[in-house]
Amino acid sequence: PYQLVKDLRTGVTSTSPSDVLDGDLDPFMAAALSQRVTGETVEVEDVD
């Protein structure tokens, strides 16, 4: 099955849910912090 973790606020994705659940959140945190600093918004499509 296709597995994906997607942050709809920043557009960051990971194809390894187990890594995210184990605490590998650095890409998500970096994107969120960058978005706050720059004030940019990302248009993200919610794919079910």
JOKA-V688914 format. One record per residue. N is the residue number from 1. RES is the residue in one letter. PSI is psi in degrees with one decimal (NA if undefined). Layout:
n=N res=RES psi=PSI
n=N res=RES psi=PSI
//
This chain:
n=1 res=P psi=151.6
n=2 res=Y psi=124.5
n=3 res=Q psi=134.9
n=4 res=L psi=137.2
n=5 res=V psi=127.6
n=6 res=K psi=127.6
n=7 res=D psi=111.3
n=8 res=L psi=-14.2
n=9 res=R psi=-36.5
n=10 res=T psi=-19.3
n=11 res=G psi=2.1
n=12 res=V psi=137.1
n=13 res=T psi=156.2
n=14 res=S psi=135.5
n=15 res=T psi=11.7
n=16 res=S psi=83.2
n=17 res=P psi=-34.4
n=18 res=S psi=-37.5
n=19 res=D psi=-42.6
n=20 res=V psi=-44.0
n=21 res=L psi=-24.9
n=22 res=D psi=-1.0
n=23 res=G psi=7.8
n=24 res=D psi=77.0
n=25 res=L psi=2.4
n=26 res=D psi=-46.8
n=27 res=P psi=-35.6
n=28 res=F psi=-42.2
n=29 res=M psi=-40.8
n=30 res=A psi=-42.3
n=31 res=A psi=-41.0
n=32 res=A psi=-43.0
n=33 res=L psi=-41.5
n=34 res=S psi=-40.5
n=35 res=Q psi=-37.7
n=36 res=R psi=-40.0
n=37 res=V psi=-45.6
n=38 res=T psi=-22.1
n=39 res=G psi=7.1
n=40 res=E psi=149.3
n=41 res=T psi=151.7
n=42 res=V psi=132.3
n=43 res=E psi=111.1
n=44 res=V psi=131.5
n=45 res=E psi=128.5
n=46 res=D psi=109.0
n=47 res=V psi=122.7
n=48 res=D psi=NA
//
